[in-house]
């Protein structure tokens, strides 16, 4: 079907302003992705999937400027022993990064994969993204596959002794960054990837994750504290038999964030947990969009999303569990909740279940509400001041999402950042 | 210690007078009991004293050791030494009982300009107190009151009371929902805290609790006022004859 004229014009305008990276073994994948973008067109506000989030500023050809936010908090995962890979405004920073030497994992920059002849990358780059375009289109991810000029390929072959930390620094008010990472986890291998930082004024990130039988990947991402930055991120994951994928995202501030997670549970007995906690006030729009497809038998999926909103902030959740007729014994769980700290904020939720197997347990819930006045009074009557009592109850509300993080130290760090955010608003 | 004079209270949202001139003085070291029919304003009195929202004081005063309570926030009243044991203790999912207790103890200490209690010191004290109330370690770790039985919730109130060591304790129908053994346990916990510097106001429907927590003075409350005060024998009279005689006598 031909694109509506308006969408076609807007898409062409954006594409004309960009240049497809030349040559290399990914060139076919990039061309195919470009053609997907041309066919689908970039999203606009009339698209059903973008009903609650306006994509205009994410698709327009020049990124709206975003001031770099200076603060005195140390980098969130700085205290952990990690293999650190740093990008500044979407460009790899060799000086700030560690050597890519770590037992149990092979890491290369996308730009090096030709020289190093890393063929597996070709089997993954743009592949899961392309699969993830059906049944719902995700043109911004295809745009990323076509034009991302940096990123890393991470091949986990064993159990590396420390996490890989991808750091996204934001240095220029007008930066428009695209990063694309591919992560392959071999059978029985296991790794942790920590990501942090606002990345750029406008950030388009795409990660493709392929986990073989019995492999495991843990990802924790903190999207920085910049108030004006915009981000559209996609995570595509494919899980084989008995594999495990756990992802948690912390979002503090940011004028616009859309985090999409697309997971295919292909093998039997696989487990995926996708969780997120966000806190925002004022000009803050945060959208979690999740699509989980159960194909293998006896798989478990959990979606846990908690949003704390105040002073006119908007939270969006679109979460879907699709259980195919082959996916008997599926155990699916989905919860999205918003805590409104005042009367000015809004939460828009669209939980969906689509089930074709008959022996399935799927539950979903979505709520929005204020702080429990009874609990607040109970705490105050014990001497806890109003501000502190509110913080305690807010952190308690967020706890179910934070509890999805397996590593206790990482979880505590996340909680302390959330707490700091609340204290700054006293 | 606690001085209530001519206290008039109405609901904030509707024009309904609940307390119509309560006069009551509780001296340090004494246990006062308030009995009265349903709807007489007993629980409202406890809420108004502890600073719950939704009520409007239209007249009168309430002071604790000379300090006026009614202008203070709930947390300031707690720091001033007032404690309310709730009729229905609130469940707080996600907040550990121990964290809750420690936050409360230290918030009060901070408000009074005292040093915070160290983790070790706190742990030692809370374990000893919990043991005397037959509260096991598991109950301390669980979220506040979540999944607690009626008896456990009330024992948890007494644990908080013991840890916070208030000057003035108000117990709002602490016996409701308790079996005989649980009531004895709770009463023992309260009795252990009785001393010459601490006052108690025990709100109850039944004489039974007063067999275990022996009051010095018993007040009968009806229609928003204290209509009669006397010794422990007044509670027995109510138990035997109900409120009808007393109400008729006053009218």
Interface residues (C-beta under 8 A of the other chain):
Chain A: X372 X373 X374 X375 X377 X378 X379 X380 X381 X382 X383 X384 X385 X386 X388 X389 X392 X393 X395 X396 X397 X399 X400
Chain B: X50 X51 X52 X53 X73 X74 X75 X77 X78 X79 X83 X84 X86 X89 X90 X91 X92 X93 X94 X95 X99 X100 X103 X104 X105 X107 X108 X111 X143 X160 X164
